Amino acid sequence: MKTELKIKKGLSMEEADKLTTIGHLFETGEVFEKDYKMALECYTAASSYGNSMAVNNLGWLAQNGFGTKKDIASAVEMYELGVKLNNPISMVNLGNIYERGLLNGIPDYEKACKYYKMAADLGNQDGLFNYANCLFYGWGHKKIIKL
């Protein structure tokens, strides 16, 4: 039996957080049957209230084509919004897109390292690890670590 979500208008930030969690449960299939379309609906509604994790998760769905057409440009747009909302996971995800050249087929290590550093500065472990790799390998700037 398919359930339809009827999301009320005027959510509080706390309610938008809960809606993001519900979307994640649909996305992962941890509690509900996996349903990317329902996750997309939850994230879209929560993101309209400025929930940075919902914005990031919309980017993830677009990047991977889960519940929507795979669209790297849309993913970048969502991640950039997440960066503006100070979401370190969006910073790492955007860095990964630039590091791998997923947007236009050409890696941009300078941009990747910029976003990894932003996440690292916020204490994000993935950002710290990836930024350390930038420093070690000299991606995007002069190599500063020597063996």
C-alpha positions in Angstrom: 0.0 0.0 0.0 1.5 3.4 -1.1 1.2 6.2 1.4 0.9 9.8 0.4 2.7 12.4 2.4 0.6 15.5 3.3 3.1 17.9 4.7 1.7 20.9 6.5 2.7 24.5 5.7 4.7 26.7 8.1 7.0 24.1 9.6 9.3 25.1 12.5 13.0 24.4 12.1 12.6 21.5 14.5 9.8 20.0 12.4 11.9 20.5 9.3 14.7 18.6 11.0 12.3 15.8 11.8 11.1 15.7 8.2 14.7 15.5 7.0 15.2 12.5 9.3 12.0 10.9 7.9 13.4 11.5 4.4 16.6 9.8 5.4 14.7 6.8 6.7 12.9 6.5 3.3 16.3 6.9 1.5 18.1 4.2 3.5 15.2 1.8 4.0 16.1 1.5 7.7 12.6 1.8 9.0 10.4 2.3 5.9 10.6 0.4 2.7 13.2 2.2 0.6 11.5 4.9 -1.4 13.6 7.6 -3.0 10.6 9.5 -4.2 9.3 9.9 -0.7 12.8 10.9 0.5 12.9 13.5 -2.3 9.5 14.8 -1.2 10.6 15.1 2.5 13.9 16.7 1.6 12.3 19.2 -0.8 9.8 20.3 1.8 12.5 20.5 4.6 14.9 22.4 2.3 12.3 25.1 1.7 12.7 26.0 5.4 16.5 26.2 5.1 17.4 22.8 6.5 21.0 22.4 5.3 21.0 18.6 5.6 17.9 18.3 3.5 19.6 20.6 0.9 22.7 18.4 1.0 20.6 15.2 0.6 18.8 16.6 -2.4 22.2 17.1 -3.9 23.1 13.5 -3.1 19.9 12.2 -4.7 20.6 14.2 -7.9 24.2 13.2 -8.0 23.4 9.6 -7.9 20.0 9.6 -9.8 18.1 8.3 -6.8 14.4 9.1 -7.1 15.2 11.6 -9.9 17.2 11.9 -13.0 21.0 11.9 -12.4 22.1 15.5 -12.8 25.5 16.6 -11.6 24.8 20.3 -12.3 21.7 20.2 -10.0 23.8 18.3 -7.4 26.4 21.1 -7.5 23.7 23.7 -7.2 22.3 22.0 -4.1 25.7 21.5 -2.6 26.6 25.2 -3.2 23.4 26.1 -1.3 24.4 23.7 1.4 27.8 25.5 1.6 26.0 28.8 2.0 24.1 27.3 4.8 27.5 26.2 6.4 26.9 22.4 5.9 30.3 20.7 6.0 28.9 17.5 4.3 27.9 19.7 1.3 31.4 21.1 1.3 33.0 17.6 1.2 30.5 16.4 -1.4 31.2 19.5 -3.6 34.9 18.9 -3.1 34.5 15.3 -4.3 32.7 16.4 -7.5 35.5 18.8 -8.3 38.3 16.4 -7.4 36.8 13.7 -9.6 35.9 16.1 -12.5 32.3 14.9 -12.4 30.9 18.2 -13.5 32.8 18.6 -16.8 35.2 15.7 -17.0 38.2 17.8 -15.8 39.3 17.6 -12.1 39.6 21.0 -10.4 41.9 20.3 -7.5 42.0 24.0 -6.5 38.3 24.1 -6.0 38.2 20.7 -4.4 40.8 21.7 -1.8 39.0 24.9 -1.1 35.8 23.0 -0.1 37.7 20.4 1.8 39.5 23.1 3.8 36.2 24.8 4.5 34.8 21.5 5.9 38.1 20.8 7.8 37.9 24.2 9.4 34.5 23.2 10.8 36.0 20.0 12.2 34.5 17.6 9.7 36.6 14.4 9.6 36.1 13.7 5.9 37.1 17.3 5.2 40.2 17.0 7.4 41.2 13.8 5.7 40.6 15.1 2.1 42.3 18.4 2.9 45.3 16.5 4.3 45.5 14.6 1.0 45.5 18.0 -0.8 48.5 19.1 1.2 50.3 15.8 1.0 49.9 15.4 -2.8 50.1 19.1 -3.6 46.6 19.2 -5.2 45.5 22.7 -5.9 48.6 24.3 -4.4 52.2 23.8 -3.6 52.9 20.4 -1.9 53.9 21.1 1.7 54.4 17.7 3.1 57.5 15.7 2.2 58.5 12.2 3.2 
